[in-house]
Amino acid sequence: MAGSSPGRRIDQNDTNNHNGESVAHTSYFESFSIPFIFQPQHLVHNLSSSSSYYTPYLQQSSNDATKQSRLYQGLFISRRMSALIATYFVRGIKRRHVYLLLFTAILFCWIWLSTVRAYAVLGKYKVKNYLYDAGLLSCSLRKEPIIYVLDTYNVVAVWESNCMMENVKLRWYRESNAVHVIHEMPDSIIPTVIDDNHYVYKATIGPLRNVDTYRYEITYSKNNDNIILVAQYSFPFFPSIPPSNKTRQGRKLAKHNLSYPINILAFADNQFGLRVFNELVESAVARHKQPHYILHAGDAVQEYKNLQQWQTDFYDPLTASYLGQQAPLIYAHGNHDYDPDLKYTYTGKALWYSFKMANSRWIVLDSNMDDMKQDEWLENELASAESQSADFRVVVVHIPPFLEYWDPDSWHEKGEKHWGEFVRTRFVPLFRKYKVDLVISGHQHNYQRGDRDGVTYAIIGGAGGSLDYDRVENYELYVAGDKKHHYVLMELWPKKIVCSAYSLDGMLFDKFVIRSRV
């Protein structure tokens, strides 16, 4: 009946509504048992009794006893499960918080330890240099050797001691020969004496006429007795070979003992960026292992006459990873490492030079030298049979001809915009005329890459110096670029050069391919 109050017994017929239709409340609540969790306990008790009562929550008939019993069993199970779920959810939140805190702590420790390690390495360089300068260390090599490319068949090793070593000699031999034919300099190497703690030695290794791995050893002795070995390293070398149209791409050239690709690690402008440069070298070696060659497009130091910078900012990072000792270095002088006296004590002395590496011709220019002799030499070199028969012609020059980012004040007020103009007006017409494939530069402290008149121009000046963010020109030339510290890995193949640019954290951010025109 419509006006019945709770507790009054009802007749079976009261389960029908006024229109004679059966009310199906039981099945409705069976499908939604969760709301019973919130019922007052006395109502749940009444509903679970054997008698049929009218309640605000449920109307039932005496035929629903079985369903009723199962329904209330499900009710209590639902309550227990809900409690378990709630407990698990709360615990899950706490566990996730713990995991998050743990991950954050590990990440923080990793960053902290990496930072501490980086500064510890830099501190080691600085302390060692101080001890050498103070005369507190015994006679030894303060600079491990770095080998510079001189020409197609020769390299020069440059190293330094903190004392005058007697009877210093260098010998070398091919590692692949069953019987090592040892080549030794007949005379002792006379060092260049800078002061009482700096004795610089240079020795030419060559001619290296075969594609092979070469081992060199540096020794000294007192009174020709008790020969002391102070350095011993190996390096690969790839002198001239026939053009690729006479070989088979991708296969080992048995006659020349050459397997492709030849890997070249390239960077520039690490000056005053010791921490970044050291991390960059470590990252490159960890990712790519030992390259065959290194290319440096200039500005190895901020001040050429600063002896500490040559020690801690250039030699130490390169030799700590054994790059400098074991990979010939292609070096172009920049404006910061320009020697007014043209002695170039710590680098190869040549101002401009060329050489053949396997099937490619490399030309290194000096953008500091306003000398028509260089222009004449460049045109003769590009027109030569050695250059024109090569699969690739690659030019390295520190200042890029199409420089777009620089300090605005220096660019407009100090006249530094004329540096790029000098290279652009003097050299670019020759690049275009003789179909140079690739021009690599530094000077601008970021990365750019573009193409004009069939010549690809790449700026790779991000090895450590403060980055350039201000745009001063727009030549509408470059199609890729990034303002970050970086290095480039070049892979030389018979018919292509693959260049991949990597950031300091090892992420690839640009890649391009140059194909041979031969």
LOKOLVEX-511671 format. One record per residue (C-alpha): residue in three letters; x, y, z. Coordinates in steps of 0.5 Angstrom, whole numbers, plus 500, padded with zeros to 3 digits. Last residue first. Layout:
ALAXYZ ...
//
This chain:
VAL667522380 ARG662527383 SER662523390 ARG656524394 ILE656528401 VAL651526406 PHE648529412 LYS646528419 ASP644533424 PHE642533432 LEU645526434 MET644526442 GLY651524445 ASP650529451 LEU655534449 SER651534442 TYR652530436 ALA653532429 SER653526424 CYS657527417 VAL657521412 ILE662522406 LYS660518400 LYS663514394 PRO669510397 TRP667512404 LEU669517409 GLU665517416 MET665524419 LEU663525426 VAL662532428 TYR662535435 HIS658539439 HIS656545444 LYS649548443 LYS646553438 ASP643549433 GLY643549425 ALA641546419 VAL638549412 TYR644554412 LEU644559406 GLU640565406 TYR646569407 ASN643572414 GLU648577418 VAL649579425 ARG645574429 ASP646574436 TYR647567440 ASP654565440 LEU656560445 SER662561449 GLY667556447 GLY667549449 ALA667545442 GLY662548439 GLY665551432 ILE663546427 ILE661551421 ALA659546415 TYR659549408 THR657544402 VAL659547395 GLY654545389 ASP653553388 ARG651554395 ASP650549401 GLY648549408 ARG650547415 GLN651551422 TYR653549429 ASN655554434 HIS661558436 GLN663562430 HIS670561429 GLY670554426 SER670552419 ILE669546414 VAL668547407 LEU666540403 ASP665538396 VAL670543392 LYS668544385 TYR674547382 LYS671554380 ARG666554386 PHE671553391 LEU676558387 PRO670563387 VAL670562395 PHE677563397 ARG678571396 THR672574396 ARG669569402 VAL675568406 PHE676576406 GLU669577408 GLY669573413 TRP674577417 HIS671583415 LYS665582420 GLU671583425 GLY671591424 LYS671593431 GLU664597431 HIS660593427 TRP662585428 SER665587435 ASP659590438 PRO654585435 ASP658579438 TRP657574432 TYR652569428 GLU652569421 LEU659567418 PHE659565411 PRO666565409 PRO667561415 ILE674563419 HIS678557421 VAL679554414 VAL679546412 VAL677544405 VAL675538403 ARG676535395 PHE672528394 ASP673522390 ALA680525388 SER682526381 GLN681533381 SER686534387 GLU692530385 ALA691532378 SER692539380 ALA687545379 LEU685545386 GLU693545388 ASN695551383 GLU689555386 LEU690554393 TRP698556392 GLU696562388 ASP691564394 GLN696562399 LYS702566396 MET697572395 ASP698573403 ASP693576408 MET694570413 ASN690569419 SER685565415 ASP690559414 LEU688554409 VAL688546410 ILE686542403 TRP684535404 ARG684530398 SER680524398 ASN681517396 ALA685515402 MET687521405 LYS691525400 PHE695531403 SER695539403 TYR698545406 TRP697552409 LEU701555415 ALA705549416 LYS708549423 GLY705543426 THR702545433 TYR705546440 THR711551437 TYR707554432 LYS714559430 LEU710564426 ASP712569430 PRO705572430 ASP703566432 TYR695565431 ASP692560436 HIS686565438 ASN685567430 GLY685560428 HIS690555426 ALA688549422 TYR690542424 ILE689535422 LEU691531428 PRO693524427 ALA690519431 GLN693515437 GLN697520441 GLY692525441 LEU686521442 TYR689517448 SER683519453 ALA688523457 THR692526451 LEU686530448 PRO684533455 ASP691534457 TYR694537451 PHE688542449 ASP686546455 THR690544461 GLN697544457 TRP696549452 GLN692554456 GLN698553462 LEU703556456 ASN699562455 LYS702565449 TYR697563444 GLU691566448 GLN684563448 VAL687556446 ALA685551441 ASP682556436 GLY682552430 ALA679547425 HIS681541429 LEU680534425 ILE682528429 TYR683521425 HIS682514425 PRO677515431 GLN678511437 LYS671509440 HIS665512437 ARG660513443 ALA665513449 VAL671516445 ALA666522443 SER663523450 GLU670523453 VAL672528448 LEU666532449 GLU666532457 ASN674535456 PHE671540452 VAL666542456 ARG670543462 LEU676546459 GLY672551455 PHE677557455 GLN678555448 ASN674549445 ASP674553438 ALA673547433 PHE671540432 ALA672533428 LEU672526429 ILE674523423 ASN672515422 ILE675512415 PRO669507413 TYR672503410 SER677497410 LEU684498407 ASN690494407 HIS692497400 LYS692491396 ALA687487400 LEU682493399 LYS677491404 ARG670491401 GLY665497401 GLN666500394 ARG670496390 THR676499387 LYS678503381 ASN672507381 SER674509388 PRO680513386 PRO687509387 ILE690510394 SER694516397 PRO696515405 PHE691512410 PHE695512417 PRO693508423 PHE696510430 SER700506435 TYR703508442 GLN710508446 ALA712514450 VAL718515456 LEU722509454 ILE729509458 ILE735507455 ASN740505460 ASP747508457 ASN748513451 ASN751518456 LYS744519459 SER738516455 TYR732518452 THR726514449 ILE720515444 GLU717509441 TYR712509435 ARG708504432 TYR704504425 THR698501423 ASP697501416 VAL696504409 ASN703504406 ARG707510404 LEU709512411 PRO715517410 GLY715518415 ILE715520423 THR717527423 ALA720529430 LYS718535435 TYR720536442 VAL718542447 TYR722543453 HIS718547458 ASN720547466 ASP727551465 ASP724556460 ILE721556453 VAL727551450 THR726548443 PRO728541444 ILE734538440 ILE732531438 SER738526438 ASP741524431 PRO740518427 MET732518427 GLU730511427 HIS726506423 ILE725499425 VAL723494420 HIS719489424 VAL719482421 ALA712479420 ASN710486418 SER703489420 GLU706493426 ARG709498421 TYR715501425 TRP717507428 ARG723510432 LEU724517436 LYS730519440 VAL732523446 ASN739523447 GLU739527453 MET733530457 MET733537459 CYS727538464 ASN720539464 SER718535458 GLU714536452 TRP711533446 VAL710534438 ALA710528433 VAL710530426 VAL706526421 ASN709524414 TYR706521407 THR700525405 ASP703531408 LEU704534415 VAL699531419 TYR700532427 ILE701527432 ILE700529439 PRO705527444 GLU704527452 LYS705533455 ARG709534462 LEU713528460 SER718527466 CYS724529470 SER721529477 LEU716534480 LEU716540484 GLY719544479 ALA714550481 ASP711550474 TYR711542474 LEU707542480 TYR702548478 ASN701544471 LYS699537475 VAL694541480 LYS691544474 TYR690538470 LYS688534476 GLY683540478 LEU680539471 VAL679532473 ALA676533480 TYR671538476 ALA668533472 ARG668528477 VAL664532482 THR659534476 SER658527475 LEU658525482 TRP652530483 ILE649528477 TRP649521479 CYS647523486 PHE641527484 LEU638522479 ILE639516484 ALA635521489 THR630523484 PHE629515483 LEU628514490 LEU624519491 LEU619517486 TYR619510488 VAL618512495 HIS612516492 ARG609510488 ARG610506494 LYS606511498 ILE600512493 GLY600504492 ARG599504500 VAL593508499 PHE590504494 TYR592498497 THR588500503 ALA582503499 ILE582496495 LEU582492502 ALA576496505 SER572496498 MET573488498 ARG571488506 ARG565492504 SER563488498 ILE564481501 PHE559484506 LEU554486501 GLY555480497 GLN553476503 TYR547481503 LEU545479496 ARG546472497 SER541472503 GLN536476499 LYS536472493 THR534466497 ALA529470501 ASP526473494 ASN520469494 SER517472501 SER517479497 GLN521485497 GLN521492497 LEU528495498 TYR531501501 PRO526505504 THR524499508 TYR518495508 TYR519488512 SER519481510 SER521477516 SER528472516 SER532478518 SER538481514 LEU534487512 ASN533489519 HIS541488521 VAL543492515 LEU538497517 HIS541497524 GLN548498521 PRO547504517 GLN547503510 PHE553506506 ILE556499504 PHE549498501 PRO551503495 ILE556498492 SER550492491 PHE548495484 SER546490480 GLU543486486 PHE539493488 TYR536493481 SER534485481 THR531487488 HIS527493486 ALA523489481 VAL516492482 SER510488479 GLU505492475 GLY498491478 ASN497499476 HIS497501484 ASN503497485 ASN504490486 THR508488492 ASP502489497 ASN499483494 GLN503479499 ASP501482505 ILE505487509 ARG507487516 ARG508494519 GLY515496521 PRO516502517 SER510506515 SER505504509 GLY502510505 ALA502507498 MET500500500 
//
